[in-house]
């Protein structure tokens, strides 16, 4: 349903822009914008251990869902640890919109993932639901492991 809505809105926008002489290609959202804007739509969605749908997400279930249901249409590995094994490494401080940011919340290995939103913020399915968090808080700073790029 969400894909259909995005397609209808995109077609309507393209038609409107073509009437105004603006190229639709210039107005199309980029992959990073699509991922981050779609992720924001789920702010407040509940947490559910092992959850992979809007009825409830865990951290890696959320990133998997967003990447699969947007125009990116990419299957990510299911766990945050496996997601960390893939993608292209991104240097700390060089994260871009839509990059995945990884954390060690269990003290041992990569155990949490979110989507970088810019301005040192990321969105993730926390135990309190899908929320935007700051990378600069002590907790996230101390547990940060790295970032990976999966977007084309």
C-alpha positions as CSV (number, residue, x, y, z in Angstrom):
1,X,0.0,0.0,0.0
2,X,2.8,2.4,0.9
3,X,4.6,1.7,-2.4
4,X,1.4,2.5,-4.3
5,X,0.9,5.7,-2.4
6,X,4.6,6.8,-3.1
7,X,4.1,5.9,-6.8
8,X,0.9,7.9,-7.1
9,X,2.3,10.9,-5.3
10,X,5.5,10.7,-7.5
11,X,3.5,10.5,-10.7
12,X,1.3,13.4,-9.6
13,X,4.4,15.4,-8.8
14,X,6.0,14.5,-12.1
15,X,2.9,15.6,-14.0
16,X,2.6,18.8,-12.1
17,X,6.3,19.6,-12.7
18,X,6.1,18.8,-16.4
19,X,3.3,21.3,-16.7
20,X,5.6,23.9,-15.1
21,X,8.6,23.0,-17.3
22,X,10.6,21.6,-14.5
23,X,12.3,18.2,-15.1
24,X,10.8,15.4,-13.0
25,X,14.3,13.8,-12.8
26,X,15.6,16.9,-10.9
27,X,12.6,16.8,-8.5
28,X,12.8,13.1,-7.7
29,X,13.9,12.3,-4.2
30,X,17.3,10.6,-3.9
31,X,17.7,7.2,-2.3
32,X,19.0,8.7,0.9
33,X,16.0,11.1,1.1
34,X,13.6,8.3,0.4
35,X,15.1,6.1,3.1
36,X,15.2,8.8,5.8
37,X,11.8,10.4,5.0
38,X,10.2,6.9,5.0
39,X,11.9,6.0,8.3
40,X,10.5,9.2,9.9
41,X,7.0,8.0,9.0
42,X,7.4,5.2,11.6
43,X,8.4,7.4,14.5
44,X,6.5,6.1,17.5
45,X,6.0,2.6,16.0
46,X,6.2,0.0,18.8
47,X,9.2,-2.1,19.7
48,X,8.8,-5.8,19.3
49,X,11.7,-8.3,19.8
50,X,12.2,-10.0,16.4
51,X,9.7,-7.6,14.8
52,X,10.0,-6.8,11.1
53,X,6.7,-5.0,10.4
54,X,4.9,-1.8,11.4
55,X,3.1,-3.7,14.1
56,X,6.5,-3.8,15.9
57,X,10.2,-3.6,15.0
58,X,13.4,-4.5,16.6
59,X,16.5,-2.5,15.4
60,X,17.6,-4.7,12.5
61,X,14.0,-5.5,11.6
62,X,13.4,-1.7,11.2
63,X,16.4,-1.2,8.9
64,X,15.5,-4.3,6.9
65,X,11.9,-3.1,6.5
66,X,12.8,0.4,5.4
67,X,15.4,-0.7,2.8
68,X,13.1,-3.3,1.4
69,X,9.9,-1.2,1.2
70,X,11.4,2.0,-0.3
71,X,12.5,2.6,-3.8
72,X,15.9,1.2,-2.7
73,X,14.2,-2.3,-2.7
74,X,17.3,-3.9,-1.1
75,X,17.3,-7.0,1.0
76,X,19.5,-6.5,4.0
77,X,20.8,-9.3,6.2
78,X,18.4,-9.8,9.1
79,X,20.6,-9.1,12.2
80,X,22.5,-6.0,13.0
81,X,25.7,-8.1,13.3
82,X,25.2,-9.4,9.8
83,X,24.3,-6.0,8.5
84,X,27.6,-4.7,9.9
85,X,29.5,-7.4,8.0
86,X,28.2,-6.1,4.7
87,X,28.0,-2.6,3.1
88,X,30.8,-0.2,2.4
89,X,32.7,1.1,5.5
90,X,32.2,4.8,6.3
91,X,34.7,6.7,8.4
92,X,33.5,8.2,11.6
93,X,32.3,11.7,11.0
94,X,31.7,11.0,7.3
95,X,28.3,9.4,7.6
96,X,25.7,10.5,5.1
97,X,21.9,10.4,5.0
98,X,20.7,6.8,4.8
99,X,23.9,5.2,6.1
100,X,23.5,2.5,8.7
101,X,25.1,3.3,12.1
102,X,26.1,0.4,14.4
103,X,26.5,0.0,18.1
104,X,27.7,-2.5,20.7
105,X,24.9,-2.3,23.3
106,X,25.5,-5.8,24.8
107,X,29.1,-5.0,25.6
108,X,30.4,-7.8,23.3
109,X,29.6,-7.4,19.6
110,X,27.5,-5.3,17.2
111,X,24.0,-5.6,18.6
112,X,22.1,-2.5,17.4
113,X,21.6,-0.5,14.2
114,X,20.0,2.7,13.1
115,X,19.7,4.9,10.0
116,X,21.7,8.1,9.9
117,X,19.5,11.2,9.5
118,X,22.1,13.9,9.3
119,X,23.0,16.5,12.0
120,X,24.6,13.7,14.1
121,X,21.2,12.0,14.5
122,X,19.9,8.6,13.7
123,X,16.5,6.9,13.8
124,X,16.1,3.4,15.2
125,X,13.7,1.0,16.8
126,X,14.7,1.3,20.5
127,X,13.0,-0.5,23.4
128,X,10.8,2.6,23.7
129,X,9.8,2.3,20.0
130,X,11.1,4.0,16.8
131,X,12.8,7.2,17.9
132,X,15.3,9.7,16.6
133,X,18.5,9.7,18.8
134,X,21.6,11.8,19.0
135,X,25.0,10.3,18.3
136,X,26.4,12.8,20.8
137,X,24.7,11.4,23.9
138,X,27.1,9.6,26.2
139,X,25.4,6.2,25.7
140,X,25.5,6.2,21.9
141,X,29.0,7.7,21.8
142,X,30.4,5.0,24.0
143,X,28.7,2.2,22.2
144,X,29.3,3.4,18.6
145,X,31.1,0.8,16.4
146,X,30.9,2.3,12.9
147,X,28.8,3.0,9.9
148,X,28.2,1.2,6.6
149,X,26.8,2.4,3.3
150,X,24.2,0.2,1.5
151,X,22.7,2.8,-0.7
152,X,23.7,3.0,-4.4
